[in-house]
Amino acid sequence: MTGVLYGVGLGPGAPDLITLRAARLIEDAKVVAYPSLAGGDSFARAIAADLIASDAQEIVMDVPMTVERAPAQAAYDTGAAQIAAALDAGRDVVCLCEGDPFFYGSFMYLYARLSDKYQVEIVPGVTSITACAARAGMPLAARNERLTVLPGPLPEGELRTRIEGAESVVIMKVGRHLAKIRAVIDDLGLTDSAMYVERATLPQEVVLPLAEAPEKAPYFSMILLTKGADPWL
Ligand SMILES: C[S@@+](CC[C@H](N)C(=O)[O-])C[C@H]1O[C@@H](n2cnc3c(N)ncnc32)[C@H](O)[C@@H]1O
């Protein structure tokens, strides 16, 4: 019998936003896997730290943050092989994923490599979008309004066109793209409708109108923008 691979969403950072199902799986896990920034810490592991048994085997995937895809793909190839070895030995593996595994989650790279050969179960998590909207006090969409999710690394022209045609907008992966995103939102005259949220739900959380946001943003930051009708109408 081969083991089961669980892709477990951890929520946006606060450990008490881990679902009960995810917490039970992590506490019982004999093997846990997670990505970490090459040579650095793992945000996913930090969120779940209090739940991981001291004698659990840990499979760490050192994923480099490079623009080229090949180094990250190699890290996921290696991680997938280690996870496959545990599954082949009949051991279940719980893979930790910040937020939700199927929403811009790194777990998708493992799912692509392993789901045709092994049983995989996904445990959804609270996404950073809903966490940031909650912390910013910003309802995102009501009735038939549309919510557009944009990655910050998109080219300036595409960001502009998509924001222009949108109602509510969430811009993820802000980080080093903050100045470009800000310039586009400013140009469209929408700065007063935008909020900036950094490290939502963590002790270091920052929530500010975009106009007051710092000049530098960490990777774990987001901009929310609503142009839709008042949801209370
Ligand atoms: C690779 S995506 C991971 C998304 C995650 N799977 C989810 O469900 O939210 C990383 C991006 O999510 C956003 N993000 C994740 N956690 C966040 C947090 N606690 N506060 C603000 N933004 C966050 C940031 O925009 C970051 O660049």
The ligand as an ORCA input file, in Angstrom:
! r2SCAN-3c Opt
* xyz 0 1
  C       2.718     32.530     -4.053
  S       1.372     33.519     -3.490
  C       0.664     32.437     -2.293
  C      -0.826     32.630     -2.133
  C      -1.419     31.681     -1.116
  N      -1.397     30.311     -1.588
  C      -2.854     32.069     -0.752
  O      -3.752     31.220     -0.822
  O      -3.048     33.199     -0.349
  C       2.206     34.698     -2.500
  C       1.502     36.023     -2.467
  O       0.357     35.926     -1.632
  C       0.164     37.153     -0.938
  N       0.195     36.873      0.509
  C       0.318     35.679      1.079
  N       0.241     35.778      2.416
  C       0.062     37.077      2.703
  C      -0.103     37.816      3.900
  N      -0.100     37.208      5.103
  N      -0.270     39.155      3.815
  C      -0.279     39.767      2.614
  N      -0.139     39.119      1.446
  C       0.025     37.792      1.488
  C       1.269     38.101     -1.348
  O       0.776     38.930     -2.380
  C       2.321     37.138     -1.846
  O       3.160     37.758     -2.788
*
